[in-house]
Amino acid sequence: MRNTIKFITALFTVLFFSACGGGGDDGPPPNSAPTQVTQVTFPTADLLCVNNNINFQWNASSDADNDPISYRIVIALDRPLTNIVEQRTVNNNSVTITLQQGVAYYWNVTAIDDMGQASEPSQTLAFFTSGPGITNYAPFTAALNAPADESTVAAGQLTLEWTGGDTDAGDTLTYDLYFGQTNDPPLNQAGLTTESAAVTTTAGNTYFWRVDSIDNSGIKTIGQVWTFSTN
């Protein structure tokens, strides 16, 4: 009889906790971030803007939770967007901003819902604002393709890849590659006409590299330093 009472008591306890939600009710799903802005429509990559009063435009994002979406636009003087000259949050997928003339700018857009959830930033694009008396513009800093910055890759022969850009349509760019194990890497190859180069690495090291872009007139733009490790 005593064992029967213990069994009934244990069964009642299990049923009680199950009925009270102790059996796996995780609540509502977490709020999701908006989708990434996948296309910016103006200014497009490497564009020379003849007017410095620029109407930035991009495709609208969406949100699975139907939350209201705003957009944070960041404009900087460098491709990593650390030297910021303008940063605004707007409710529409366009905004007009006046910038200085004769300057290279880099920009991207991030979608944010009203819960504070942010998407991944859009692709960072470059453009020039036209300036009086300028007949030739410096190249843009090269954009990284592979390997990803601060990534870890297999040791051995590796192909470094980047994309150059110049708003002067008639210019042909060449590249100087700097590569080594210090954060101020030495020159590895000069005058490259391709946007890739093969290097040899060994396991257990950290490597630094950058690409300088040179146009037909000999104007050089110093690139950003990237890094990766090998295993």
C-alpha positions, 0 to 999 in steps of 0.5 A: 500500500505504501508503494502504491501511495508513493507511485501515485504521488510521483505521478501527480508531481510529474503531471503537475509540472507538465501542466504548469509548463515545466515540460519544454515551453520555450516561449515565443521565437526570438525576434529576427533581424531584417534581411541584408540590403543586397543592392545599392542603386546609387551611387554605383561602384567606382562612379564619378559623381558630377554633383556633390549633392548626392541622393543615395538610394538602395533596395528596401529590406524586409523583416520576417516579423513585419517590424518597421525598418530603418536604415543606417547609412555610413559614409567614410574616407576609407574602405573599412569605414573607420574615418566616418564623415557622415552617419545617418539613420533614415526611415526610407531607402534613400537620403540626400547628403551634401559632400565635399568636392574632389574626394573619394568616399566609401559607403554602405547601408545596414537595415535595423528593425524597431527592436534594435536587430540589425542586418549584415551591412551591404557591400561597401562601394566607392565613388568620387565627387567631381572637383574643379580642375581635376583631370585625373582621379586617384584609384580607389583602395583595392577591395578584398576578395580572399582570403577573408580578413583575420581568417585561418587557412590551410598552409601551403601555396595560397592565392591572394585575390582582390578587386581594384577600381578607378573612376577614370574609365581609360586607366589601366591599373597595376598593383604592388603586393606587400606580403610578410609576417609583420604588420608593415609587410615588405614588397613582394611583387611589383607591377602586377597586371592581374588582381591575384597573386600566389604566395607560399605559407607555412603552418602556425604563422600569421601573415599580413598583406596589402595591395597598392593600386597605381594608375596610368599617370603613376598616381598610387593609392595605398591599400589597407593591411589585411591579415590571416593565419595558417594551420 
